[in-house]
């Protein structure tokens, strides 16, 4: 088996934490690149915060990146991930 890419969708739940652990284990075994993904529904954010779509997109991107970095922490240290 050759796993070059692993896509890891995260919602920051305990189940996502377990998926992260599995992705790390597989990634280390096969030398895979891990793609960590979190999705935000932007129209909801722009209505909630009364911001322009551009502002909502920028805020969601920054927030999502920070949450993903906190979520993966040192688990992906030394691995190839995006």
C-alpha positions in Angstrom: 0.0 0.0 0.0 1.3 3.5 -0.9 -0.4 6.4 0.9 1.1 9.6 -0.5 -1.7 12.0 0.6 -4.1 11.9 3.6 -7.0 14.4 3.7 -8.0 15.0 7.3 -11.3 17.0 7.8 -11.5 18.4 11.4 -14.3 19.9 13.4 -12.2 20.0 16.6 -14.3 17.2 18.2 -13.0 14.2 20.1 -13.7 12.0 17.0 -11.6 14.4 14.9 -8.8 14.0 17.5 -8.9 10.3 17.0 -8.8 10.7 13.3 -5.8 13.0 13.7 -4.0 10.3 15.7 -4.8 7.7 13.0 -3.6 10.1 10.2 -0.4 10.8 12.1 0.2 7.0 12.5 -0.4 6.3 8.9 1.5 9.4 7.7 4.6 8.4 9.7 4.4 4.8 8.4 4.0 5.7 4.8 5.7 9.1 4.6 2.4 10.7 3.6 1.6 14.4 3.3 -1.4 15.3 5.5 -3.9 17.9 4.3 -5.8 19.2 7.3 -9.1 20.8 6.4 -11.7 22.8 8.3 -14.7 24.3 6.5 -16.7 27.4 7.5 -20.0 28.5 5.9 -19.3 32.1 5.1 -22.8 33.5 4.4 -23.7 32.5 8.0 -20.7 34.4 9.4 -21.3 37.5 7.4 -24.9 37.7 8.7 -24.0 36.9 12.2 -21.2 39.6 12.5 -22.8 42.1 10.0 -19.5 42.2 8.1 -18.8 42.3 4.4 -18.2 39.0 2.7 -14.5 39.9 2.3 -14.1 40.7 6.0 -16.0 37.5 7.0 -13.8 35.4 4.7 -10.6 37.0 6.1 -11.8 36.5 9.7 -12.9 32.9 9.1 -9.6 32.1 7.5 -7.5 33.5 10.3 -9.7 31.9 13.0 -9.7 28.5 11.2 -5.9 28.6 10.8 -5.4 29.4 14.4 -7.8 26.6 15.5 -6.2 24.1 13.2 -2.7 24.9 14.5 -3.9 24.6 18.1 -5.7 21.3 17.3 -2.8 19.6 15.6 -0.2 21.1 18.0 3.0 19.2 18.0 1.4 16.0 16.7 2.5 16.8 13.1 5.9 18.1 14.0 8.5 16.9 11.5 5.7 15.8 9.1 4.7 17.2 5.7 1.3 18.8 6.2 -0.8 21.6 4.8 
